[in-house]
Amino acid sequence: MIAGFIVWSVCAAVFVGLAVYCRKAEKPVGFFAGVNAPEVGDVKGYNRAVSRLWIIYAVLFEALGVPFLFAKQNSPVYIISVLGTMFISIGAMAAYHFIAEKYKK
C-alpha cells in the first residue's frame, strides 16, 4: 500500500502548495470554492492565518495517511483515515469562520 501513501502524500503536498500561495497573495484569499474572500482590514494577517490553517490541515491529513504504510489492503483500520479526514475538514471550516470573523472589516 506504499502507492496509496504516495498518492495521499501528493494530496497533502497540494494543500501545502495552497498554503504557500495564500501566504504570498496580495489580495485576501478565499477559503471555500466559488466564494469570494470577505472584506478584511489586515490582508497580510488574514492571509497568514489562512495559510497557517492550510499548513495545519496538511500536517493532520498526512498523519491520517500513516495507516497506508502499515495496514493490509481492505483493512478496517482505514476507517481512521476516512473519518479523520471528515473531522479535520469540518474543523478547518469552523476555524476559517473564526478567522473570517476576526479579520472582517
N, CA, C and O atoms as CSV, one atom per row, in Angstrom:
chain,resi,resn,atom,element,x,y,z
A,1,MET,N,N,0.816,-1.199,0.000
A,1,MET,CA,C,0.000,0.000,0.000
A,1,MET,C,C,0.862,1.268,0.000
A,1,MET,O,O,0.390,2.358,0.322
A,2,ILE,N,N,2.109,1.103,-0.361
A,2,ILE,CA,C,3.001,2.263,-0.465
A,2,ILE,C,C,2.467,3.240,-1.509
A,2,ILE,O,O,2.561,4.455,-1.333
A,3,ALA,N,N,1.906,2.709,-2.594
A,3,ALA,CA,C,1.365,3.586,-3.646
A,3,ALA,C,C,0.229,4.443,-3.097
A,3,ALA,O,O,0.111,5.618,-3.445
A,4,GLY,N,N,-0.599,3.862,-2.248
A,4,GLY,CA,C,-1.683,4.623,-1.625
A,4,GLY,C,C,-1.143,5.755,-0.760
A,4,GLY,O,O,-1.684,6.861,-0.762
A,5,PHE,N,N,-0.079,5.474,-0.024
A,5,PHE,CA,C,0.515,6.518,0.811
A,5,PHE,C,C,1.142,7.615,-0.039
A,5,PHE,O,O,1.095,8.789,0.328
A,6,ILE,N,N,1.728,7.240,-1.170
A,6,ILE,CA,C,2.327,8.242,-2.056
A,6,ILE,C,C,1.247,9.164,-2.617
A,6,ILE,O,O,1.431,10.380,-2.662
A,7,VAL,N,N,0.139,8.600,-3.038
A,7,VAL,CA,C,-0.974,9.415,-3.545
A,7,VAL,C,C,-1.505,10.315,-2.437
A,7,VAL,O,O,-1.790,11.488,-2.676
A,8,TRP,N,N,-1.640,9.780,-1.238
A,8,TRP,CA,C,-2.111,10.555,-0.081
A,8,TRP,C,C,-1.144,11.707,0.192
A,8,TRP,O,O,-1.573,12.823,0.484
A,9,SER,N,N,0.152,11.440,0.098
A,9,SER,CA,C,1.167,12.462,0.342
A,9,SER,C,C,1.155,13.548,-0.731
A,9,SER,O,O,1.396,14.718,-0.435
A,10,VAL,N,N,0.876,13.164,-1.968
A,10,VAL,CA,C,0.763,14.164,-3.038
A,10,VAL,C,C,-0.406,15.108,-2.750
A,10,VAL,O,O,-0.300,16.315,-2.966
A,11,CYS,N,N,-1.511,14.559,-2.265
A,11,CYS,CA,C,-2.660,15.407,-1.895
A,11,CYS,C,C,-2.277,16.353,-0.764
A,11,CYS,O,O,-2.652,17.525,-0.792
A,12,ALA,N,N,-1.546,15.872,0.222
A,12,ALA,CA,C,-1.098,16.731,1.317
A,12,ALA,C,C,-0.159,17.811,0.794
A,12,ALA,O,O,-0.192,18.946,1.270
A,13,ALA,N,N,0.675,17.467,-0.178
A,13,ALA,CA,C,1.583,18.452,-0.770
A,13,ALA,C,C,0.810,19.539,-1.516
A,13,ALA,O,O,1.236,20.693,-1.547
A,14,VAL,N,N,-0.317,19.178,-2.112
A,14,VAL,CA,C,-1.163,20.184,-2.771
A,14,VAL,C,C,-1.679,21.181,-1.735
A,14,VAL,O,O,-1.739,22.380,-2.008
A,15,PHE,N,N,-2.047,20.701,-0.562
A,15,PHE,CA,C,-2.515,21.605,0.497
A,15,PHE,C,C,-1.386,22.515,0.973
A,15,PHE,O,O,-1.621,23.684,1.279
A,16,VAL,N,N,-0.170,21.992,1.037
A,16,VAL,CA,C,0.979,22.826,1.400
A,16,VAL,C,C,1.205,23.888,0.325
A,16,VAL,O,O,1.490,25.042,0.641
A,17,GLY,N,N,1.078,23.502,-0.931
A,17,GLY,CA,C,1.202,24.467,-2.018
A,17,GLY,C,C,0.144,25.553,-1.944
A,17,GLY,O,O,0.418,26.720,-2.224
A,18,LEU,N,N,-1.058,25.166,-1.568
A,18,LEU,CA,C,-2.127,26.145,-1.375
A,18,LEU,C,C,-1.788,27.101,-0.239
A,18,LEU,O,O,-2.079,28.295,-0.320
A,19,ALA,N,N,-1.181,26.582,0.808
A,19,ALA,CA,C,-0.779,27.422,1.941
A,19,ALA,C,C,0.286,28.426,1.516
A,19,ALA,O,O,0.242,29.588,1.921
A,20,VAL,N,N,1.232,27.990,0.711
A,20,VAL,CA,C,2.277,28.900,0.222
A,20,VAL,C,C,1.660,29.985,-0.653
A,20,VAL,O,O,2.033,31.154,-0.553
A,21,TYR,N,N,0.722,29.604,-1.506
A,21,TYR,CA,C,0.033,30.575,-2.352
A,21,TYR,C,C,-0.711,31.596,-1.490
A,21,TYR,O,O,-0.651,32.797,-1.753
A,22,CYS,N,N,-1.404,31.119,-0.470
A,22,CYS,CA,C,-2.148,32.031,0.416
A,22,CYS,C,C,-1.202,32.994,1.127
A,22,CYS,O,O,-1.515,34.174,1.285
A,23,ARG,N,N,-0.064,32.499,1.547
A,23,ARG,CA,C,0.894,33.327,2.282
A,23,ARG,C,C,1.437,34.449,1.401
A,23,ARG,O,O,1.677,35.553,1.889
A,24,LYS,N,N,1.633,34.181,0.113
A,24,LYS,CA,C,2.252,35.157,-0.784
A,24,LYS,C,C,1.244,36.050,-1.509
A,24,LYS,O,O,1.644,36.985,-2.203
A,25,ALA,N,N,-0.049,35.781,-1.362
A,25,ALA,CA,C,-1.067,36.537,-2.086
A,25,ALA,C,C,-1.130,37.982,-1.590
A,25,ALA,O,O,-0.963,38.260,-0.402
A,26,GLU,N,N,-1.374,38.879,-2.520
A,26,GLU,CA,C,-1.501,40.306,-2.197
A,26,GLU,C,C,-2.932,40.674,-1.813
A,26,GLU,O,O,-3.151,41.593,-1.023
A,27,LYS,N,N,-3.906,39.955,-2.373
A,27,LYS,CA,C,-5.316,40.195,-2.082
A,27,LYS,C,C,-5.782,39.139,-1.085
A,27,LYS,O,O,-5.156,38.087,-0.961
A,28,PRO,N,N,-6.877,39.411,-0.372
A,28,PRO,CA,C,-7.407,38.386,0.540
A,28,PRO,C,C,-7.789,37.121,-0.230
A,28,PRO,O,O,-8.395,37.202,-1.299
A,29,VAL,N,N,-7.446,35.984,0.296
A,29,VAL,CA,C,-7.733,34.712,-0.358
A,29,VAL,C,C,-9.040,34.137,0.175
A,29,VAL,O,O,-9.391,34.329,1.340
A,30,GLY,N,N,-9.743,33.439,-0.687
A,30,GLY,CA,C,-10.962,32.761,-0.271
A,30,GLY,C,C,-10.638,31.389,0.288
A,30,GLY,O,O,-9.542,30.867,0.083
A,31,PHE,N,N,-11.567,30.828,0.972
A,31,PHE,CA,C,-11.350,29.501,1.559
A,31,PHE,C,C,-12.200,28.460,0.854
A,31,PHE,O,O,-11.705,27.395,0.487
A,32,PHE,N,N,-13.478,28.762,0.662
A,32,PHE,CA,C,-14.387,27.832,0.018
A,32,PHE,C,C,-14.380,28.054,-1.482
A,32,PHE,O,O,-14.202,29.183,-1.939
A,33,ALA,N,N,-14.568,27.011,-2.241
A,33,ALA,CA,C,-14.579,27.113,-3.704
A,33,ALA,C,C,-15.777,27.947,-4.150
A,33,ALA,O,O,-16.904,27.721,-3.711
A,34,GLY,N,N,-15.519,28.901,-5.016
A,34,GLY,CA,C,-16.590,29.708,-5.576
A,34,GLY,C,C,-17.079,30.827,-4.680
A,34,GLY,O,O,-18.033,31.523,-5.028
A,35,VAL,N,N,-16.448,31.014,-3.536
A,35,VAL,CA,C,-16.862,32.065,-2.605
A,35,VAL,C,C,-15.742,33.091,-2.519
A,35,VAL,O,O,-14.581,32.736,-2.315
A,36,ASN,N,N,-16.089,34.351,-2.675
A,36,ASN,CA,C,-15.088,35.407,-2.583
A,36,ASN,C,C,-14.654,35.620,-1.140
A,36,ASN,O,O,-15.400,35.350,-0.199
A,37,ALA,N,N,-13.444,36.106,-0.993
A,37,ALA,CA,C,-12.916,36.399,0.347
A,37,ALA,C,C,-13.679,37.586,0.934
A,37,ALA,O,O,-14.129,38.453,0.185
A,38,PRO,N,N,-13.831,37.643,2.239
A,38,PRO,CA,C,-14.514,38.777,2.852
A,38,PRO,C,C,-13.653,40.039,2.813
A,38,PRO,O,O,-12.442,39.966,2.607
A,39,GLU,N,N,-14.272,41.168,3.008
A,39,GLU,CA,C,-13.536,42.423,3.161
A,39,GLU,C,C,-12.800,42.349,4.502
A,39,GLU,O,O,-13.421,42.176,5.551
A,40,VAL,N,N,-11.490,42.480,4.455
A,40,VAL,CA,C,-10.697,42.378,5.673
A,40,VAL,C,C,-9.892,43.649,5.873
A,40,VAL,O,O,-9.533,44.329,4.913
A,41,GLY,N,N,-9.613,43.960,7.129
A,41,GLY,CA,C,-8.820,45.135,7.446
A,41,GLY,C,C,-7.327,44.879,7.292
A,41,GLY,O,O,-6.607,45.719,6.751
A,42,ASP,N,N,-6.862,43.749,7.754
A,42,ASP,CA,C,-5.447,43.386,7.708
A,42,ASP,C,C,-5.270,42.220,6.736
A,42,ASP,O,O,-5.382,41.060,7.132
A,43,VAL,N,N,-4.997,42.523,5.477
A,43,VAL,CA,C,-4.906,41.486,4.437
A,43,VAL,C,C,-3.762,40.533,4.723
A,43,VAL,O,O,-3.920,39.318,4.609
A,44,LYS,N,N,-2.614,41.074,5.093
A,44,LYS,CA,C,-1.442,40.231,5.344
A,44,LYS,C,C,-1.685,39.267,6.514
A,44,LYS,O,O,-1.354,38.084,6.426
A,45,GLY,N,N,-2.259,39.772,7.597
A,45,GLY,CA,C,-2.559,38.924,8.749
A,45,GLY,C,C,-3.603,37.861,8.427
A,45,GLY,O,O,-3.492,36.711,8.852
A,46,TYR,N,N,-4.615,38.266,7.672
A,46,TYR,CA,C,-5.665,37.326,7.269
A,46,TYR,C,C,-5.080,36.208,6.409
A,46,TYR,O,O,-5.356,35.031,6.639
A,47,ASN,N,N,-4.269,36.584,5.418
A,47,ASN,CA,C,-3.666,35.569,4.542
A,47,ASN,C,C,-2.721,34.659,5.312
A,47,ASN,O,O,-2.649,33.463,5.031
A,48,ARG,N,N,-1.989,35.216,6.289
A,48,ARG,CA,C,-1.117,34.378,7.121
A,48,ARG,C,C,-1.936,33.380,7.927
A,48,ARG,O,O,-1.551,32.219,8.058
A,49,ALA,N,N,-3.061,33.829,8.466
A,49,ALA,CA,C,-3.910,32.935,9.265
A,49,ALA,C,C,-4.503,31.823,8.403
A,49,ALA,O,O,-4.554,30.668,8.826
A,50,VAL,N,N,-4.949,32.169,7.198
A,50,VAL,CA,C,-5.488,31.143,6.298
A,50,VAL,C,C,-4.378,30.184,5.870
A,50,VAL,O,O,-4.605,28.979,5.763
A,51,SER,N,N,-3.186,30.713,5.627
A,51,SER,CA,C,-2.051,29.872,5.276
A,51,SER,C,C,-1.716,28.905,6.412
A,51,SER,O,O,-1.464,27.724,6.175
A,52,ARG,N,N,-1.714,29.408,7.627
A,52,ARG,CA,C,-1.447,28.563,8.795
A,52,ARG,C,C,-2.507,27.464,8.915
A,52,ARG,O,O,-2.192,26.326,9.262
A,53,LEU,N,N,-3.752,27.808,8.628
A,53,LEU,CA,C,-4.839,26.837,8.659
A,53,LEU,C,C,-4.585,25.713,7.650
A,53,LEU,O,O,-4.778,24.540,7.973
A,54,TRP,N,N,-4.156,26.058,6.436
A,54,TRP,CA,C,-3.886,25.037,5.424
A,54,TRP,C,C,-2.677,24.189,5.783
A,54,TRP,O,O,-2.662,22.992,5.498
A,55,ILE,N,N,-1.661,24.786,6.403
A,55,ILE,CA,C,-0.491,24.001,6.832
A,55,ILE,C,C,-0.895,22.983,7.893
A,55,ILE,O,O,-0.514,21.815,7.816
A,56,ILE,N,N,-1.656,23.421,8.868
A,56,ILE,CA,C,-2.115,22.510,9.924
A,56,ILE,C,C,-2.964,21.399,9.323
A,56,ILE,O,O,-2.835,20.232,9.693
A,57,TYR,N,N,-3.832,21.776,8.392
A,57,TYR,CA,C,-4.668,20.774,7.730
A,57,TYR,C,C,-3.796,19.748,6.989
A,57,TYR,O,O,-4.044,18.545,7.072
A,58,ALA,N,N,-2.781,20.225,6.272
A,58,ALA,CA,C,-1.917,19.319,5.511
A,58,ALA,C,C,-1.160,18.364,6.431
A,58,ALA,O,O,-1.018,17.183,6.114
A,59,VAL,N,N,-0.677,18.860,7.560
A,59,VAL,CA,C,0.060,18.003,8.504
A,59,VAL,C,C,-0.868,16.932,9.083
A,59,VAL,O,O,-0.502,15.759,9.154
A,60,LEU,N,N,-2.067,17.342,9.495
A,60,LEU,CA,C,-3.013,16.368,10.036
A,60,LEU,C,C,-3.456,15.371,8.967
A,60,LEU,O,O,-3.614,14.182,9.242
A,61,PHE,N,N,-3.653,15.865,7.750
A,61,PHE,CA,C,-4.037,14.998,6.638
A,61,PHE,C,C,-2.950,13.953,6.379
A,61,PHE,O,O,-3.245,12.774,6.184
A,62,GLU,N,N,-1.703,14.394,6.377
A,62,GLU,CA,C,-0.584,13.462,6.167
A,62,GLU,C,C,-0.517,12.432,7.298
A,62,GLU,O,O,-0.263,11.254,7.049
A,63,ALA,N,N,-0.740,12.867,8.519
A,63,ALA,CA,C,-0.723,11.942,9.654
A,63,ALA,C,C,-1.830,10.894,9.530
A,63,ALA,O,O,-1.651,9.744,9.931
A,64,LEU,N,N,-2.966,11.294,8.976
A,64,LEU,CA,C,-4.055,10.329,8.794
A,64,LEU,C,C,-3.757,9.317,7.690
A,64,LEU,O,O,-4.456,8.310,7.574
A,65,GLY,N,N,-2.747,9.567,6.892
A,65,GLY,CA,C,-2.371,8.628,5.841
A,65,GLY,C,C,-1.405,7.550,6.290
A,65,GLY,O,O,-1.101,6.634,5.525
A,66,VAL,N,N,-0.916,7.645,7.521
A,66,VAL,CA,C,0.055,6.675,8.023
A,66,VAL,C,C,-0.458,5.229,7.986
A,66,VAL,O,O,0.341,4.326,7.738
A,67,PRO,N,N,-1.751,4.965,8.220
A,67,PRO,CA,C,-2.195,3.567,8.119
A,67,PRO,C,C,-1.922,2.921,6.760
A,67,PRO,O,O,-1.842,1.696,6.662
A,68,PHE,N,N,-1.779,3.737,5.712
A,68,PHE,CA,C,-1.466,3.167,4.401
A,68,PHE,C,C,-0.103,2.488,4.394
A,68,PHE,O,O,0.142,1.600,3.578
A,69,LEU,N,N,0.780,2.895,5.290
A,69,LEU,CA,C,2.106,2.287,5.336
A,69,LEU,C,C,2.125,0.931,6.023
A,69,LEU,O,O,2.958,0.086,5.697
A,70,PHE,N,N,1.221,0.712,6.968
A,70,PHE,CA,C,1.311,-0.466,7.822
A,70,PHE,C,C,0.166,-1.459,7.674
A,70,PHE,O,O,0.354,-2.648,7.932
A,71,ALA,N,N,-1.004,-1.008,7.268
A,71,ALA,CA,C,-2.164,-1.896,7.220
A,71,ALA,C,C,-2.216,-2.642,5.890
A,71,ALA,O,O,-1.703,-2.177,4.872
A,72,LYS,N,N,-2.839,-3.788,5.930
A,72,LYS,CA,C,-3.020,-4.565,4.707
A,72,LYS,C,C,-4.185,-3.979,3.909
A,72,LYS,O,O,-4.986,-3.203,4.430
A,73,GLN,N,N,-4.259,-4.362,2.652
A,73,GLN,CA,C,-5.328,-3.873,1.791
A,73,GLN,C,C,-6.687,-4.299,2.346
A,73,GLN,O,O,-6.830,-5.411,2.855
A,74,ASN,N,N,-7.670,-3.429,2.248
A,74,ASN,CA,C,-9.040,-3.647,2.719
A,74,ASN,C,C,-9.118,-3.856,4.229
A,74,ASN,O,O,-10.019,-4.535,4.721
A,75,SER,N,N,-8.183,-3.279,4.953
A,75,SER,CA,C,-8.181,-3.388,6.405
A,75,SER,C,C,-9.195,-2.404,6.997
A,75,SER,O,O,-9.383,-1.310,6.464
A,76,PRO,N,N,-9.844,-2.789,8.092
A,76,PRO,CA,C,-10.778,-1.856,8.729
A,76,PRO,C,C,-10.080,-0.648,9.368
A,76,PRO,O,O,-10.744,0.295,9.796
A,77,VAL,N,N,-8.765,-0.675,9.431
A,77,VAL,CA,C,-8.002,0.439,10.001
A,77,VAL,C,C,-8.183,1.710,9.160
A,77,VAL,O,O,-8.046,2.821,9.672
A,78,TYR,N,N,-8.486,1.544,7.887
A,78,TYR,CA,C,-8.623,2.704,7.004
A,78,TYR,C,C,-9.809,3.588,7.372
A,78,TYR,O,O,-9.904,4.725,6.908
A,79,ILE,N,N,-10.693,3.085,8.185
A,79,ILE,CA,C,-11.815,3.914,8.646
A,79,ILE,C,C,-11.290,5.106,9.444
A,79,ILE,O,O,-11.922,6.162,9.487
A,80,ILE,N,N,-10.115,4.926,10.082
A,80,ILE,CA,C,-9.488,6.039,10.812
A,80,ILE,C,C,-9.146,7.163,9.837
A,80,ILE,O,O,-9.390,8.333,10.134
A,81,SER,N,N,-8.595,6.829,8.697
A,81,SER,CA,C,-8.250,7.840,7.697
A,81,SER,C,C,-9.492,8.522,7.143
A,81,SER,O,O,-9.517,9.742,6.977
A,82,VAL,N,N,-10.512,7.740,6.860
A,82,VAL,CA,C,-11.727,8.296,6.265
A,82,VAL,C,C,-12.449,9.212,7.248
A,82,VAL,O,O,-12.776,10.351,6.915
A,83,LEU,N,N,-12.693,8.725,8.437
A,83,LEU,CA,C,-13.400,9.542,9.426
A,83,LEU,C,C,-12.541,10.717,9.902
A,83,LEU,O,O,-13.051,11.812,10.137
A,84,GLY,N,N,-11.242,10.480,10.039
A,84,GLY,CA,C,-10.351,11.561,10.458
A,84,GLY,C,C,-10.335,12.696,9.462
A,84,GLY,O,O,-10.328,13.865,9.847
A,85,THR,N,N,-10.329,12.358,8.168
A,85,THR,CA,C,-10.361,13.388,7.132
A,85,THR,C,C,-11.657,14.181,7.203
A,85,THR,O,O,-11.654,15.400,7.027
A,86,MET,N,N,-12.750,13.501,7.458
A,86,MET,CA,C,-14.029,14.197,7.592
A,86,MET,C,C,-13.987,15.159,8.781
A,86,MET,O,O,-14.434,16.301,8.668
A,87,PHE,N,N,-13.459,14.713,9.907
A,87,PHE,CA,C,-13.431,15.560,11.095
A,87,PHE,C,C,-12.473,16.741,10.952
A,87,PHE,O,O,-12.794,17.844,11.395
A,88,ILE,N,N,-11.308,16.535,10.346
A,88,ILE,CA,C,-10.400,17.678,10.199
A,88,ILE,C,C,-10.928,18.661,9.163
A,88,ILE,O,O,-10.645,19.856,9.250
A,89,SER,N,N,-11.689,18.183,8.187
A,89,SER,CA,C,-12.297,19.086,7.207
A,89,SER,C,C,-13.355,19.964,7.867
A,89,SER,O,O,-13.416,21.167,7.614
A,90,ILE,N,N,-14.179,19.367,8.705
A,90,ILE,CA,C,-15.184,20.139,9.442
A,90,ILE,C,C,-14.498,21.113,10.390
A,90,ILE,O,O,-14.934,22.255,10.530
A,91,GLY,N,N,-13.430,20.668,11.037
A,91,GLY,CA,C,-12.674,21.551,11.925
A,91,GLY,C,C,-12.048,22.718,11.184
A,91,GLY,O,O,-12.016,23.834,11.702
A,92,ALA,N,N,-11.547,22.473,9.968
A,92,ALA,CA,C,-10.962,23.547,9.166
A,92,ALA,C,C,-12.017,24.569,8.781
A,92,ALA,O,O,-11.748,25.770,8.786
A,93,MET,N,N,-13.207,24.109,8.450
A,93,MET,CA,C,-14.289,25.042,8.115
A,93,MET,C,C,-14.666,25.904,9.314
A,93,MET,O,O,-14.874,27.110,9.183
A,94,ALA,N,N,-14.752,25.277,10.479
A,94,ALA,CA,C,-15.079,26.027,11.689
A,94,ALA,C,C,-13.967,27.023,12.020
A,94,ALA,O,O,-14.248,28.161,12.397
A,95,ALA,N,N,-12.727,26.609,11.883
A,95,ALA,CA,C,-11.600,27.501,12.169
A,95,ALA,C,C,-11.590,28.677,11.199
A,95,ALA,O,O,-11.271,29.800,11.589
A,96,TYR,N,N,-11.937,28.428,9.935
A,96,TYR,CA,C,-11.965,29.520,8.971
A,96,TYR,C,C,-13.009,30.560,9.352
A,96,TYR,O,O,-12.777,31.757,9.184
A,97,HIS,N,N,-14.140,30.127,9.856
A,97,HIS,CA,C,-15.163,31.094,10.262
A,97,HIS,C,C,-14.649,31.991,11.384
A,97,HIS,O,O,-14.963,33.181,11.410
A,98,PHE,N,N,-13.867,31.444,12.308
A,98,PHE,CA,C,-13.267,32.265,13.354
A,98,PHE,C,C,-12.263,33.249,12.760
A,98,PHE,O,O,-12.197,34.404,13.182
A,99,ILE,N,N,-11.477,32.788,11.777
A,99,ILE,CA,C,-10.508,33.665,11.127
A,99,ILE,C,C,-11.222,34.791,10.397
A,99,ILE,O,O,-10.835,35.954,10.504
A,100,ALA,N,N,-12.267,34.441,9.655
A,100,ALA,CA,C,-13.017,35.443,8.892
A,100,ALA,C,C,-13.644,36.487,9.814
A,100,ALA,O,O,-13.640,37.678,9.501
A,101,GLU,N,N,-14.176,36.046,10.936
A,101,GLU,CA,C,-14.778,36.999,11.880
A,101,GLU,C,C,-13.714,37.891,12.521
A,101,GLU,O,O,-13.956,39.076,12.755
A,102,LYS,N,N,-12.564,37.339,12.799
A,102,LYS,CA,C,-11.501,38.098,13.456
A,102,LYS,C,C,-10.983,39.214,12.552
A,102,LYS,O,O,-10.720,40.319,13.028
A,103,TYR,N,N,-10.835,38.943,11.264
A,103,TYR,CA,C,-10.227,39.910,10.358
A,103,TYR,C,C,-11.240,40.694,9.528
A,103,TYR,O,O,-10.853,41.524,8.705
A,104,LYS,N,N,-12.530,40.442,9.734
A,104,LYS,CA,C,-13.541,41.144,8.952
A,104,LYS,C,C,-13.490,42.636,9.238
A,104,LYS,O,O,-13.313,43.060,10.380
A,105,LYS,N,N,-13.646,43.419,8.190
A,105,LYS,CA,C,-13.598,44.876,8.286
A,105,LYS,C,C,-14.817,45.412,8.982
A,105,LYS,O,O,-14.947,46.624,9.152
